[in-house]
Amino acid sequence: MEFAHRSTKSETMDDGPVGRAVLRDLARVNSLTSAFVPIRRFVRRAGAEGTLLDVACGYGDLLRSLSRRFPRLALSGIDLHVAAARAASPPAIELLEGDVFLLDRNFDLIVSSQFAHHLDDAGIIRFLGWLEAHAERGWFICDLHRHPVPHRLIGLIAAALRLDPVIAHDGAISVERGFVRGDWERYATVAGIPGIAIRWWLFRWGVARLK
Ligand SMILES: C[S@@+](CC[C@H](N)C(=O)[O-])C[C@H]1O[C@@H](n2cnc3c(N)ncnc32)[C@H](O)[C@@H]1O
């Protein structure tokens, strides 16, 4: 496996809605790997109040984690498929079904976890522009580090916890489609957005912008 460039392979998840069991297993991996720690830190730093949108909210586990800790946030999520998130979330969390690029509504804060790697480079530049236009106070992207360690680890975790085979398959491709620091530096330059902070956290990149 070669990690010099982002892979163009596609994930099972990109072919349509995946079952609830897959999303539940992905939530277990998120929890085990402390995936939401940098996002919660960002939210705290940004004041933890007002409206917040989670882009590509999947099973809604990030939104539920935020709702337990930050009661002054009005939480919304958007995803192409929200049935599983809706079934698992309290009614106070607003769930919008559709393509984020078609959503024209502003929020104080916008976050997204493990969505950017589903986009090609041009899509990421477009997403940065969308975030900049729709986040009043700031936005945060958390996504995977393209590196052999998480690539190997995802298969080991999936086998040890007997997770759905889609997790090992899509997880490895997700890492291959992931990022190195230079990718984010280049995207920020091309998008022409100032003041972007790029920080590493346990084989993930946190890309933050506070206005
Ligand atoms: C790997 S999952 C990440 C789910 C969740 N954010 C997490 O961290 O576990 C990627 C999600 O992106 C969603 N998605 C892909 N393209 C999208 C788009 N254009 N607009 C909204 N959601 C999208 C998929 O439906 C899927 O739920």
The ligand as an SDF file (V2000), in Angstrom:
LIG
                    3D

 27 29  0  0  0  0  0  0  0  0999 V2000
  -17.9290    7.8750    7.2610 C   0  0  0  0  0  0  0  0  0  0  0  0
  -19.5730    8.4780    7.5080 S   0  0  0  0  0  0  0  0  0  0  0  0
  -19.2490    9.5740    8.8660 C   0  0  0  0  0  0  0  0  0  0  0  0
  -20.4120    9.6170    9.8140 C   0  0  0  0  0  0  0  0  0  0  0  0
  -20.1380   10.4040   11.1090 C   0  0  0  0  0  0  0  0  0  0  0  0
  -19.8880   11.8050   10.8380 N   0  0  0  0  0  0  0  0  0  0  0  0
  -18.9980    9.8040   11.8990 C   0  0  0  0  0  0  0  0  0  0  0  0
  -18.0060   10.4880   12.1540 O   0  0  0  0  0  0  0  0  0  0  0  0
  -19.1200    8.6320   12.2940 O   0  0  0  0  0  0  0  0  0  0  0  0
  -19.8100    9.5750    6.1530 C   0  0  0  0  0  0  0  0  0  0  0  0
  -21.2330   10.1470    6.0580 C   0  0  0  0  0  0  0  0  0  0  0  0
  -21.2520   11.1540    5.0610 O   0  0  0  0  0  0  0  0  0  0  0  0
  -22.5650   11.2000    4.5220 C   0  0  0  0  0  0  0  0  0  0  0  0
  -22.5190   11.9980    3.3000 N   0  0  0  0  0  0  0  0  0  0  0  0
  -21.7940   11.7300    2.1800 C   0  0  0  0  0  0  0  0  0  0  0  0
  -21.9760   12.7090    1.2660 N   0  0  0  0  0  0  0  0  0  0  0  0
  -22.8100   13.6430    1.8410 C   0  0  0  0  0  0  0  0  0  0  0  0
  -23.3580   14.8940    1.3990 C   0  0  0  0  0  0  0  0  0  0  0  0
  -23.0720   15.4000    0.1790 N   0  0  0  0  0  0  0  0  0  0  0  0
  -24.1650   15.5790    2.2520 N   0  0  0  0  0  0  0  0  0  0  0  0
  -24.4550   15.0850    3.4770 C   0  0  0  0  0  0  0  0  0  0  0  0
  -23.9680   13.8990    3.9460 N   0  0  0  0  0  0  0  0  0  0  0  0
  -23.1560   13.1940    3.1360 C   0  0  0  0  0  0  0  0  0  0  0  0
  -22.8750    9.7240    4.3450 C   0  0  0  0  0  0  0  0  0  0  0  0
  -24.2540    9.4900    4.2020 O   0  0  0  0  0  0  0  0  0  0  0  0
  -22.2960    9.1460    5.6550 C   0  0  0  0  0  0  0  0  0  0  0  0
  -23.2670    9.0760    6.6870 O   0  0  0  0  0  0  0  0  0  0  0  0
  1  2  1  0
  2  3  1  0
  2 10  1  0
  3  4  1  0
  4  5  1  0
  5  6  1  0
  5  7  1  0
  7  8  2  0
  7  9  1  0
 10 11  1  0
 11 12  1  0
 11 26  1  0
 12 13  1  0
 13 14  1  0
 13 24  1  0
 14 15  1  0
 14 23  1  0
 15 16  2  0
 16 17  1  0
 17 18  1  0
 17 23  2  0
 18 19  1  0
 18 20  2  0
 20 21  1  0
 21 22  2  0
 22 23  1  0
 24 25  1  0
 24 26  1  0
 26 27  1  0
M  CHG  2   2   1   9  -1
M  END
$$$$
